[in-house]
């Protein structure tokens, strides 16, 4: 029997996780998935209870589980504590310990929310792109790193951006194969845009050359293009539909995926997956813990609910169950229900709802 570990985390995490668990429980029963749910602590909540952002007990459960569903971590309450034990360190550690090297973020525009985006509707209509981010290497993990005091008494911070050929090939394989899968489903040519800064950074010159060799040797049916990260950031705003799959390193992927999220109107709508080589993963919304609205029933639970759909699709290969969740979300949006982050007060026929009511509406559609 497969196990899902749920980690609510901090801020709005417990609120959105409650709604996601309700949805997961419903599809588990409806489609006879046979999933067992467990829970654990991570982030600030774990620091308060156990003194660590990722207690050994949580890590052991995560390693034993088939998938992990995560809410969010962090908040100002823990900003002043020692950097090495802040909530975000728990997130980085679980990614590293589980070998979650591939982060997938889909930026898909629900047509009902076209007016919620700050971009002109004709620019983003039909948007459906995937950013594949390398997650366990690059400047976030490179050594040496730290803050040192120079001989003149001045302080100096330093980090190291480093990638091995094997790490680049591994993430490239994921991007190319997902491009093939998406192309088959849509009937369009498979294409991957590799994002680098090869004109300045040697590490990304290696990235670019490795992608070229990998495509030529194994994925000749996928069209490969290259773009500097600064231009890619601009092009995501100018003409985002030119992209299908983008693949890049840890730092660039962190920035670009958040930028792409806002094309859809709200980061509160977008799920993500972080996978290992066998397809086991941590699934979480793209947004953070939003401590300013925590406990106020204002959070949008849809990104976390859609993360459940991603989990069913990528780890458990339950496409029908994943599609049922996605259809339920679309149906709720069709009815005009909106949390504050996706509410256009000038749009007629919409109703502002809270986190709980939005989750219950999705659940009702699933059960209808």
QUISUL-V121581 format. One line per field, one symbol per residue. phi: phi as a letter, one per 30 degrees, with the letter a starting at -180 (. if undefined). burial: + if it has 9 or more other C-alpha atoms within 8 Angstrom, else -. A space follows every 50 residues. Layout:
phi=???
burial=???
//
This chain:
phi=.dbcccbdibhdeddddedddedddddeddchdidccbbacaiddddddb ibdbdeddddddddddabccdabjldecdcdeedbdeddddddddddcid ccccbcccddedceddddceeddceidabbcccdccbiddbdbdakbbcd ddjdcbcbbbcbbcedddddddeddddddddddddcicddbbcccbbddb cdddddeddddddddddbbddcdcbbadddddddddddadddccccbadd dddeddddddedddjaddccdbbbccdcjdaccadddcdhddcdichcdc ddddddddddddddcchcdddddddddddddddedidbdedcdcddddic bdbceddddddddddddd
burial=--+++++++++++++++-++-+++-++++-----+----++++++++--- -++++--++-++--+++++++++++--+------+++++++-++++-+++ +++++++++---+++++---+-+++-++++++++++++++-+--+---+- --------+++++-+-+++-++++++-+++-++------+++++++++-- --++++++-+++-++---+--+++-++++--++-+++-+++-++++++++ ++++-+++++++++++++++++++++---++++++++-+++-++--++++ +++++++++++++-+-----++++++-++++++--+++++-++------+ -+++++-++++++-++--
//
